[in-house]
């Protein structure tokens, strides 16, 4: 049986103000931070943890985040670096459904999507202050987008439609527009040595991912429960969150899990740490 390999797929970068990256701490000013996806090439399948952002969507809806993404940083180009195509991916695992973590899901229509049950529910009907975060719902074509494309002609404004209740058993089997979803609650071992871990707060159903490897300590991908090593050092969450108290507790949980399992933490949006990480076609194993 082959060894598990982990590849970091460079997806470009975005910009946020320092008071959003370090909530109520700052300092202010633009911080350009990386976005990436994680390919876990496991003996039982190929799993993609998050899929980055769609540049066209960001330029239309969130241009103030100043996306920089070259042709070589698209998800398909990054997969090609290691000789793979979209059809080679068995499953997408989403930490959460903010636009910079699910923008490439639509590239993998044959892959099932694994996520926390609460996250799919939150994406279906986000709170008003979460609408920008959940602005790219292309992963689920059956969901009404908070930011649809402008109409060709002006029409009389209609009252906002209240989303219908989400039928989770049906979603589990079929998903919106036929997409297959596998919903988890609590911590879950997806396959041997691949653990999806509850770290809510940034969003209702946010999860982090830990991967056990044969020749080195485990890797614990924080996703947006902790943007950077500096956030963890200061115990300072980001400005985008559903529940700040839960977010702080999740950050503490990540620190505890890393110590318990002697795991290396890899942060989601850390410019300084990212420079030291191995990027595809190099890998961890």
N, C-alpha and C positions, 0 to 999 in steps of 0.2 A: 504493500500500500504506500502511495506517495506521501510526501510531507506536505503540510499546509504551508502555503506561501501567501504573504500579504504585500500588496502593491499600493502605493499612494499615487493617485491619478490627479495631476495638477490641473485645476479648473480655472485658473486666473485669479483675479482679486477684485475687491470692492473697497469702498471708503465709508467710514462712519466717523462721527465726531467723538472725541475722547470721553465726553460725558455719557455717551451711549455705550461705549465699550466698557467703561468703568463707571457704573451708575452712581450719580451724585458725588463722584470723586474727581473724575477728570485726570489731568487738565484738559481744557478744551483744545480743539484743533483737529485737523483731519488725521486719521490713522488709516493707512492702507493695509488691508489684511488679506491673507490667502484664503481660498476656498478649494477644497479637494474632496474627492471620493476615495473610497477604500475598496479594493478588490480582494476578497478572501478566496483564494484558489484552494479548495478543500478536497480531500479524497471523495467526499460525498456530494460535491457540486461546487459551482462558482457563485459566490454571493457578493453583491455590490452594496456596500453600506453608504447610503446617500448618493445623490447624483448631481450635486452642484446646482448652478443657476443657468437659466436660459438667457443669453445675452439680449436677444430681441425683447423679451419680456421686461427685463430690468431697464433697458433704454427707454421703453415706452411708459412704464409705471413708476419706476424708482430711479430716474436718471441722476438724481443727486448722490447716488451711491457710486457713480462714475466707474462702471464696469470696465475692466481691462481683461480681455480674453482673446488670445491669438488663435489662428486656425489650428495650431498644434496643441492648444489647451482645451479644445472641445473634447467631450467624453469619448466620442467615436475615435478621434485621433489618438487619445491616450490609450485606449484599448488596443489600437493597432500597433502601438509600440511593443506590446507583448504578444502580438500575433493573434488577437482575439477580435471577434465581431459581436454585435449586439445579440445575435442569435445564440452565442455561446454562454450567455448569462442565464442561470437557472432561477435566481430570485433576487429581488431588490429588498433590502432591509432599510427602512427609513427611521432615523432617530426621531424625526418629527417632520411636519409638512410645511415648514417655512420655505419661501421661494428659493432660497439659496441651498436647499438640501434635497429638493425634489424636482428641480427643473429639467433633469434628464430622464425622469421616469418614463416619459412618453416614448422614448427611443427603444423601449424593451416591452413591446406589447405581449410577447409570449411568456415573459417571466412573471411569476407570482410576486405579490407585494406583501411583505411581512412588516407589521407595525403594531403598536399598542392599541388596544380597543378604544381607549379614551382619546387617543390622538386622531383617529379617523372621525370620531364623533365631533371633536373640536373643529376639525377642518371643514366639516359639513356645515357648521353654524358658528363661526368665530365671533368672539366678543367684538364690539365696535373698535376697541383699541388694538385689536389683533388683525385688522383687515389687510393692512399692508404686508404683514408677515405671511398671511395666507393668500396672497394675491395671485399666486400661480397655482391653479387647481387643474392644470393640464394632466396631472397624474390620474385624475378621476373625471373623465368628460361628463359624467352625469351630474356633477355638482355645479350649481350656478356660480360663476366667477364674481367676486366682489368688484372686479375691474374689467368688465367686458370690453371688447373692442368698440370704438365709437361707431354709431350707426351711420349708414350711408346718408340718410336724411333725418332731419329733426322731426321727432314725433311728440305727441302729447305725453307728458311724464305720467307713468303709471305708478300706482302705489307699490312699494317694495314688497316682494313676495317673501313670505315666511317659509323657510325650508321645511319640507315635510319631515316627520320623525324618521330617524335612521333605523331601518330594520336590520340589526346586526347579523342575525343568522343568514338572511338573504345576501348581505354583503359578503359574508364569509364564503358563501358558495359561488357567487357570481360576480359581485362587485359592480361598480358603475360601468356602464357600456361593456359589460362582459368581462372586465378585468378580475382576476382571481386574487382575493385577499386572504391572508392568514393572520388572524387577530390574536394577540397574546394579552394576558393580564398577569401582573407580577413579573418576576424574573423568569426567563425561559432559556433553556439550552436548545438552540436551533438544530445543531448537529453536534457531534462529540467535540468538545473544546471550543465551541462558539456560543457565547452567552450574551443575550440581550438583557440589560439591567435597567430597572426602573429608576429614573432620575428626574422626576417631574419638577415643575416650577417654571422653567423657561416656557414650556407649554404644558398643557394638561396631561399629555401622554408621552412626554419626552423620555427617550431611552438612550443609554450609552452601550458600548459594545466591548467585550473582552474576548481576546483570541489567545488560546494556548498554542505554543509553538514548540517544536521538538528540540531546537538547539539554542534556545535563549529564553529569558523570562517572558511571561505573557505581556501582551500589549493591551492597554485599556484606552479606548478611544472615547474621549469625554463628550464629543459632539458639543452642543451649545449649553450643556449644563455648566461648562467652564470654558470660556474663550481661550484663556492663555495661562501660562505659568504665573504671570503677574497677578491675574485675577485670583488664582488660588492662594498665592502668598498673602494677598491683602484680604482674602475672603470677601471679595467684592464681585457681585454678579453684574451681568450686562443690563443695560437699560430696557431691553426688550424681554418681557417676562409676563407670565400669567399670574404667578403667585410668588412674590419675592421671598417669603419665609420658607416655602418648600424649596425654592431654588438654592437658598443658602444651605439647607439641610442636605440637598443632593450633592452640593459641592463638598460638604464634609464627608458624605458617604464615599465619594470618589477617592478622597484622600485616604480614608480608612481601607477601602478595597485595594488600593495600590499597595499599601503597607502590608496588608494581610497576604496578598498573593505575590509580593515582590514584583509587581507589574510596572512596566514603563508607561507613563501617561503620555498620550499624544493628543494635543489640544487642537480644537477646531479652527481657530482664527488667530494664531500666534505668529506674527511676522518673525520674531527672533528665533523661536524654536523651529519654525518651519524650514528655515535655512539649513538646519542640521539634519533634518529627516531625510531618509532615503526616498527618492522618487522614481517612479517607473521609467525605464525598465528594470531598475534595481528593485530588490525586494527583501523583506524580512522572512526568516524561516526558522 
